[in-house]
Amino acid sequence: MTGNIGADNSVARFMQIYEEELRKAIVLSPDQYCYSLAEAPAVVERMENALYNRSANIGSPTFRRTCKRCGIKHTVAAINALFVR
């Protein structure tokens, strides 16, 4: 699945794309991850919580690809604007 998250800036869509990118990364470079594909949903959930709490590491290549696919800038300001409770 590809494409922009749209005008509604959907957190759910962002997280769906993040999970797709994370799964690809785990399959392509399993030696760089300390968890398996089966654990990806839990990692995604922790990432979403960290994004809302402003404590996420947004520097990973996986996160950068997610931003690019979603059509948002890979900046703290753009990400914080999306993750507002």
FIKOLZA-1660 file (N, C-alpha, C; in steps of 0.1 Angstrom, whole numbers, plus 5000, padded with zeros to 4 digits):
% residues 85
   i   px   py   pz ch aa at
   1 5008 4988 5000  A  M  N
   1 5000 5000 5000  A  M CA
   1 5009 5012 5000  A  M  C
   2 5006 5022 4992  A  T  N
   2 5013 5034 4991  A  T CA
   2 5004 5046 4992  A  T  C
   3 5010 5058 4992  A  G  N
   3 5002 5070 4991  A  G CA
   3 5002 5078 5003  A  G  C
   4 4998 5090 5000  A  N  N
   4 4997 5101 5010  A  N CA
   4 4986 5097 5021  A  N  C
   5 4987 5102 5033  A  I  N
   5 4977 5099 5043  A  I CA
   5 4965 5108 5041  A  I  C
   6 4965 5118 5033  A  G  N
   6 4954 5125 5029  A  G CA
   6 4952 5138 5038  A  G  C
   7 4942 5145 5035  A  A  N
   7 4939 5158 5041  A  A CA
   7 4936 5156 5056  A  A  C
   8 4931 5145 5060  A  D  N
   8 4927 5143 5074  A  D CA
   8 4939 5140 5083  A  D  C
   9 4951 5138 5077  A  N  N
   9 4963 5135 5085  A  N CA
   9 4960 5124 5095  A  N  C
  10 4956 5113 5090  A  S  N
  10 4951 5102 5098  A  S CA
  10 4963 5095 5106  A  S  C
  11 4962 5095 5119  A  V  N
  11 4972 5088 5127  A  V CA
  11 4971 5073 5124  A  V  C
  12 4959 5068 5123  A  A  N
  12 4958 5053 5120  A  A CA
  12 4965 5050 5107  A  A  C
  13 4963 5058 5097  A  R  N
  13 4970 5055 5084  A  R CA
  13 4985 5056 5085  A  R  C
  14 4990 5066 5092  A  F  N
  14 5004 5067 5095  A  F CA
  14 5010 5055 5101  A  F  C
  15 5003 5050 5111  A  M  N
  15 5008 5039 5119  A  M CA
  15 5007 5026 5110  A  M  C
  16 4997 5025 5102  A  Q  N
  16 4996 5014 5092  A  Q CA
  16 5008 5013 5083  A  Q  C
  17 5011 5025 5078  A  I  N
  17 5023 5026 5069  A  I CA
  17 5035 5023 5076  A  I  C
  18 5036 5028 5088  A  Y  N
  18 5048 5025 5097  A  Y CA
  18 5050 5010 5099  A  Y  C
  19 5039 5003 5102  A  E  N
  19 5040 4989 5104  A  E CA
  19 5044 4982 5091  A  E  C
  20 5039 4986 5079  A  E  N
  20 5043 4980 5066  A  E CA
  20 5058 4982 5064  A  E  C
  21 5063 4994 5067  A  E  N
  21 5077 4997 5065  A  E CA
  21 5086 4989 5075  A  E  C
  22 5081 4988 5088  A  L  N
  22 5088 4981 5098  A  L CA
  22 5090 4966 5094  A  L  C
  23 5079 4960 5089  A  R  N
  23 5079 4946 5085  A  R CA
  23 5089 4944 5074  A  R  C
  24 5089 4953 5064  A  K  N
  24 5098 4952 5053  A  K CA
  24 5112 4952 5058  A  K  C
  25 5115 4962 5067  A  A  N
  25 5128 4963 5072  A  A CA
  25 5133 4951 5080  A  A  C
  26 5124 4945 5088  A  I  N
  26 5127 4933 5096  A  I CA
  26 5131 4922 5086  A  I  C
  27 5123 4920 5076  A  V  N
  27 5125 4909 5066  A  V CA
  27 5138 4911 5058  A  V  C
  28 5141 4924 5054  A  L  N
  28 5153 4927 5046  A  L CA
  28 5166 4927 5054  A  L  C
  29 5165 4931 5067  A  S  N
  29 5177 4932 5076  A  S CA
  29 5174 4927 5090  A  S  C
  30 5171 4914 5091  A  P  N
  30 5168 4909 5104  A  P CA
  30 5179 4910 5115  A  P  C
  31 5191 4911 5110  A  D  N
  31 5202 4913 5119  A  D CA
  31 5203 4926 5126  A  D  C
  32 5195 4936 5121  A  Q  N
  32 5195 4949 5127  A  Q CA
  32 5183 4951 5137  A  Q  C
  33 5175 4941 5139  A  Y  N
  33 5164 4942 5148  A  Y CA
  33 5164 4931 5159  A  Y  C
  34 5161 4935 5171  A  C  N
  34 5161 4926 5182  A  C CA
  34 5148 4919 5184  A  C  C
  35 5139 4921 5175  A  Y  N
  35 5125 4915 5176  A  Y CA
  35 5121 4909 5163  A  Y  C
  36 5111 4900 5163  A  S  N
  36 5107 4893 5151  A  S CA
  36 5095 4900 5145  A  S  C
  37 5091 4895 5133  A  L  N
  37 5079 4899 5126  A  L CA
  37 5067 4898 5135  A  L  C
  38 5066 4887 5143  A  A  N
  38 5055 4885 5151  A  A CA
  38 5054 4896 5162  A  A  C
  39 5065 4902 5165  A  E  N
  39 5064 4913 5175  A  E CA
  39 5062 4927 5170  A  E  C
  40 5061 4928 5157  A  A  N
  40 5059 4941 5150  A  A CA
  40 5047 4949 5155  A  A  C
  41 5035 4942 5157  A  P  N
  41 5024 4950 5162  A  P CA
  41 5026 4956 5175  A  P  C
  42 5033 4949 5184  A  A  N
  42 5036 4955 5197  A  A CA
  42 5046 4967 5196  A  A  C
  43 5056 4966 5187  A  V  N
  43 5065 4976 5185  A  V CA
  43 5058 4989 5179  A  V  C
  44 5049 4987 5170  A  V  N
  44 5041 4998 5164  A  V CA
  44 5033 5004 5175  A  V  C
  45 5027 4997 5184  A  E  N
  45 5019 5003 5195  A  E CA
  45 5027 5011 5204  A  E  C
  46 5039 5006 5208  A  R  N
  46 5048 5013 5216  A  R CA
  46 5053 5026 5209  A  R  C
  47 5055 5025 5196  A  M  N
  47 5059 5037 5188  A  M CA
  47 5048 5048 5189  A  M  C
  48 5036 5044 5187  A  E  N
  48 5025 5053 5187  A  E CA
  48 5024 5060 5200  A  E  C
  49 5025 5053 5211  A  N  N
  49 5025 5059 5224  A  N CA
  49 5037 5068 5226  A  N  C
  50 5048 5065 5221  A  A  N
  50 5060 5073 5223  A  A CA
  50 5058 5086 5214  A  A  C
  51 5052 5085 5203  A  L  N
  51 5049 5097 5194  A  L CA
  51 5040 5106 5202  A  L  C
  52 5030 5101 5208  A  Y  N
  52 5021 5110 5215  A  Y CA
  52 5027 5116 5227  A  Y  C
  53 5037 5109 5233  A  N  N
  53 5044 5114 5245  A  N CA
  53 5056 5122 5242  A  N  C
  54 5059 5124 5229  A  R  N
  54 5070 5131 5224  A  R CA
  54 5084 5125 5229  A  R  C
  55 5084 5112 5229  A  S  N
  55 5096 5105 5234  A  S CA
  55 5101 5095 5223  A  S  C
  56 5096 5096 5211  A  A  N
  56 5100 5086 5201  A  A CA
  56 5113 5090 5194  A  A  C
  57 5120 5080 5190  A  N  N
  57 5132 5081 5182  A  N CA
  57 5127 5082 5167  A  N  C
  58 5127 5094 5161  A  I  N
  58 5122 5095 5148  A  I CA
  58 5133 5095 5137  A  I  C
  59 5145 5091 5141  A  G  N
  59 5157 5092 5132  A  G CA
  59 5159 5079 5124  A  G  C
  60 5151 5069 5126  A  S  N
  60 5154 5056 5119  A  S CA
  60 5150 5057 5104  A  S  C
  61 5157 5050 5096  A  P  N
  61 5153 5049 5081  A  P CA
  61 5139 5045 5079  A  P  C
  62 5134 5036 5088  A  T  N
  62 5120 5031 5087  A  T CA
  62 5111 5043 5089  A  T  C
  63 5113 5051 5099  A  F  N
  63 5105 5062 5102  A  F CA
  63 5105 5073 5091  A  F  C
  64 5117 5075 5086  A  R  N
  64 5119 5084 5075  A  R CA
  64 5111 5080 5062  A  R  C
  65 5111 5067 5059  A  R  N
  65 5104 5062 5048  A  R CA
  65 5089 5063 5050  A  R  C
  66 5084 5061 5063  A  T  N
  66 5070 5063 5066  A  T CA
  66 5066 5077 5063  A  T  C
  67 5074 5087 5068  A  C  N
  67 5070 5101 5066  A  C CA
  67 5069 5104 5051  A  C  C
  68 5079 5099 5044  A  K  N
  68 5079 5102 5029  A  K CA
  68 5067 5096 5022  A  K  C
  69 5063 5084 5026  A  R  N
  69 5051 5077 5020  A  R CA
  69 5039 5085 5024  A  R  C
  70 5038 5090 5036  A  C  N
  70 5027 5097 5040  A  C CA
  70 5026 5112 5035  A  C  C
  71 5037 5116 5030  A  G  N
  71 5036 5130 5025  A  G CA
  71 5038 5141 5035  A  G  C
  72 5044 5137 5046  A  I  N
  72 5047 5147 5057  A  I CA
  72 5062 5149 5058  A  I  C
  73 5066 5161 5062  A  K  N
  73 5080 5164 5064  A  K CA
  73 5085 5155 5076  A  K  C
  74 5097 5152 5075  A  H  N
  74 5104 5144 5086  A  H CA
  74 5110 5154 5096  A  H  C
  75 5101 5162 5102  A  T  N
  75 5105 5172 5112  A  T CA
  75 5098 5170 5125  A  T  C
  76 5103 5174 5136  A  V  N
  76 5096 5173 5149  A  V CA
  76 5083 5180 5148  A  V  C
  77 5083 5192 5143  A  A  N
  77 5071 5200 5142  A  A CA
  77 5060 5193 5134  A  A  C
  78 5063 5188 5123  A  A  N
  78 5053 5181 5114  A  A CA
  78 5048 5168 5121  A  A  C
  79 5057 5161 5128  A  I  N
  79 5052 5149 5134  A  I CA
  79 5044 5152 5147  A  I  C
  80 5048 5162 5154  A  N  N
  80 5041 5166 5166  A  N CA
  80 5027 5171 5162  A  N  C
  81 5026 5178 5151  A  A  N
  81 5013 5183 5147  A  A CA
  81 5003 5172 5144  A  A  C
  82 5008 5160 5139  A  L  N
  82 5000 5149 5136  A  L CA
  82 4996 5142 5149  A  L  C
  83 5005 5141 5158  A  F  N
  83 5002 5133 5170  A  F CA
  83 4998 5142 5182  A  F  C
  84 4986 5147 5181  A  V  N
  84 4980 5155 5192  A  V CA
  84 4968 5148 5197  A  V  C
  85 4968 5147 5210  A  R  N
  85 4956 5140 5216  A  R CA
  85 4945 5150 5219  A  R  C
% end
